[in-house]
Amino acid sequence: AMQLDWIHRRDGDADIYFVSNQSPEPVKLAPIFRVSGKQPELWDAVTGARLEAAAFTQADGRTTVPLELPAYGAQFVIFRKPATANGTGHNFPALTKVGELGGAWHVTFDEKWGAPASVDFEKLVSWTERSEPGIKAYSGTATYRKAFDLPSAINHPPSQHLFLNLGSLGFIAEVRLNGKNLGVVWAAPFQVEISGAVKPTGNVLEIDVVNGWWNRVLADEALPADQRLTKTNIRIKASHKKDTPQAQPAGLLGPVTLWQ
């Protein structure tokens, strides 16, 4: 079942709604707001981007606004400007997958946290699924590198916006393409626009992925004190007496895909 939460407040003549998806799956919905005669605006709660809704209908003193929320995503819906007609466009233009960056990735780690300096991942898996103890328990930053060419079906420069989607990851990433920093992603859909940075061939992609320190602390509890890489007075296993604490998925999990 769809799990949503929302809150409403007024600021002068403006109606401000905050709609939140409480589930780990993306949702499409068309909530009905107790407002009419006003243009709905969509304010992205993560990026701060603002746009006037292109799709909405008004009837019986209400306004219906189609929304699409990513996993655990949220949207501000603001009513403050007058509107007389319905909006007949699309609030969230549909994207089509146009490619996937499969195959091996070159991954570098910080050796002082127990991992090897660099490893080739034949496929994207959680660090916790690797055989190397230093990667399995790694907490910190790792950099994924890959060279790729654009699929021939994509015109260059792209006639439409082109996006790189990282799939899933644990927990936060910074993306650089051909030396251009495309920003940090920390919430679904883990996606950045690459239109201004991508080339037809010879692209160099770098993704810094950072996880939390849970996995390293958990691994350290099984080691003698003088071999631990972390120092804390919090004992994970002692605080999970009923359950065996599990390592958290970490790293770039993918699939890494191109969308237009």
Secondary structure, DSSP 8 states (H G I E B T S, - for coil): ---EEEEEEEETTEEEEEEEE-SSS-EEE--EES--SEEEEEEETTT--EEE-SEEEEETTEEE--EEE-TT-EEEEEEEEE--S-EES-SS----EEEE--S-EEEE--GGGTS-SEEEESS---GGGSS-HHHHT--SEEEEEEEE---TTS-SS-SS--EEE-BEEESEEEEEETTEEEEEE-STT-EEE-TTT--SS-EEEEEEEE--SHHHHHHHTTS-GGG-S---S--HHHHTSSS-------EEEE--EEE-
